[in-house]
């Protein structure tokens, strides 16, 4: 139903096309990403807190008139990183002599989100110096959760005269990636200023991804051909 409504709006806009001086435009933005994953969720599900990444977008647009435009773009919502390190030392006496161990473990997590977008932009009159608008559409997203684990342990056995009887080293490294792909709606708002063929705008876009809604707050630069 939602797809039918969006398609109807696009067709209605196309049927009311008005000529503008510059139909095509190229927009690029850069800003801060909110992964919509809380510290509690990250710690409970993957064992680490995630950093706040930076993201960027690039889009090619075609203005149907002063108020409507088609857009096709790509978004890279950056890499949210997290790591955890643990060091433990242990020692006690056995019948044969003292025993010691040194253990180090580490976990590194990276969450990467990328999206391909196709939608429409509704604005106030873009031929004016200042304008504001909303955008919506569909995006095909790809989320990768990469993980790397290491384990190093050294065990030492000695006698009570200080002679080392045995040393055992245990080392392990493992890595993997969990990927999820799907398509959902995206939507956002924009407010900008025009100067000759250039536009500078502040934007906020939300990407629906199953039960999560990561977002990008960014500064965008647009060139109108």
N, C-alpha and C positions, 0 to 999 in steps of 0.2 A: 504493500500500500504506500509506504513512504517513497519507494522508488518511483511509483506511478505519479505521485504528487510532484516530485522533483522533475521528472521528465516532462510533465505538463507545463510546469513553470518555464522550463527551458524552451519548449516549443512556442509558448505564448510570447516569450521575450523575442525570439527569432522572428516572429510574425510582425512585430512592431519595431523593426530595426530602423534606426535613424542614423544618418551619416555623421561621423565624427572625423576630425582632421587626421588623427592617428589611430588606426584600428588595432594594430599589433603592439604589444608591450612585453618587456622582459623584466621580471622582478626577482630580486635576491634578498634574503633576510638572514640575520644572525642574532642569536639570543640565548636565553636561559631556558632549560628544560625542567619541567616538573614530571618525574616518572610516575607519580601517583602511587608510589610504593612507600609506605611509612617505615620508620626505623624499626617499629615492632614487627611488622610483616617481614621485613628483610631479615631480621635476626632470627625470627621463628622459622622461616621457610628455607633460607639459604645460609644462615649462620653468621652473616656479616652485615654491616651497615653500608649502604650504597652512597657514592658521591653524587653531587648535583652536576650533571653534564651540560655542555654547551651544544646547541644544535643549529642547523642552517637549512634553508630551503631555496629552491630555484624554480621558477614557473614561467611559462610562456602563455600569454593571454591574448584574446581577441575581443575587442569591444563591439558588441552588437549595436550599442547606442551610448548615450551619455550616462546611462544608469545601469546597464547590464553588460556582463562580459563572461565569456567562457575562459576557463583556466585549466591547464594541464601542468603538473609539477612533480617534484621529487623532494622529499624531506628526509634528512638524516638527523635523528634525535640524539646523536652522540653516544658515548660509552659511559655508562654509570659503573664505576669501579668500587670494589670493596675487598678488603683483605683482613686476615686474622693470623696471628703468629702465637705459638705457645712453646715455652721452654720449661723443662722440668728436670731436676737433678734428684737422684735418690742414692742412698748409701745405707748399708747395714752389715752386720757381722754374721758370717756363716761359720760352720764348724771348721772349715778349711782356711778361713781368713776373711778379710773385708771384701765386700762387693759394692761396686759403684756403677751408676748408669747416668747417661746424659741423653735426653730426648728433645728433639726439635720438630715441630709440625707447623705447616703453613697452608693457608687456603687463600686462593685468589679468584675473585668472581668478576665477570664483566657482562653487563646487560647492554645489548645494542639493539636499537630500533630504527627501522627504515621504512619509508612509505612512498608509494606512487599514488598521485592524486588526480582526480578529474572532477571538476565542479563548475559552479557559477558564482559570480560576484555581483551583489546588488549594492549600488552606491547612490549617494546624492550626486548632483551634477558634477562630473569630473572635469568639466571645462572651467570650473571656478577655481580660485586660488586654494581654497580649503574644501575638503570632502571627507565623508565618513561612509562606512559600508559594512556589510556582513557578507560572509561567504559560506557556502556549504557544498557538499558533494560526497563522492565515494572515494575511499582510499584502500589500496591493497597493501597490507602491512606484513612485515617480517621481523619477528623478535627472536634474537639469539641470546641464550644464556651460556656463556663459556665459563668453565671451571677448571682449575689446576690445583692439585694437592701434592705436597711433598712430606715425607716422613724420614727422619734420620735419627738413628739411635746407636750409641756406643755403650757396650757393656764390658766391664773389666772385673776380672777375678784375681785376687792376690793372696799370698800367705801372710802369716803374722810377722814374717821376717822382712816384708816389703818387696818380695819377689813377685813379679807379675806372672800368673799362671796361664791366663788366657784373655784374649780381647776379641770381642765379636762386634762387627759393624753391620747394621741393617739399614738399607736405604730403599726408598720407594718413591716413584714419581708417577702421577697419573693426571690425565686431562681428558676433557670431553666437551660436547656442545649439545644443548637441547634447543631445538628450533620449533617455532610456532608460526604458522601463516594463516591469514584470513583476510576478509574485507569487511569494512564497516563505514559508517558515516563519519565525516569530519565537519566541523563548523567553527567559525571564528568571527572576530570583529577587527575593524581597521579604521584608522583616522590619519589623514595625510595632508601634505602641503605640496602644491605644484609650483615648479619654477622652470619655465621654458619646456623642454622635453623631459625633464626629470621630475620625479616625485619622491618625497621622503615621508615615510609613514611609520606609525607604531601599530603593532599587530599582536593579537593573541588568538591562537588556534588550538582547539581541543580535538584530539584524535581518539575516537571510540575504538577500543581494542578489547573485545569480549567484555570482561567485567571491569577492566581498567580504562582510565581516561587520561593518558599522559598529555601534556600541553607544552606549547612553545610560546614564550613571550619574547618578541623580537623587534628589532629595528630593520626596516626594509627600504631598499632603494630600487626605484622603478625607472626604466628608460622607455619612453614612448616613441616608437619609430615614426 
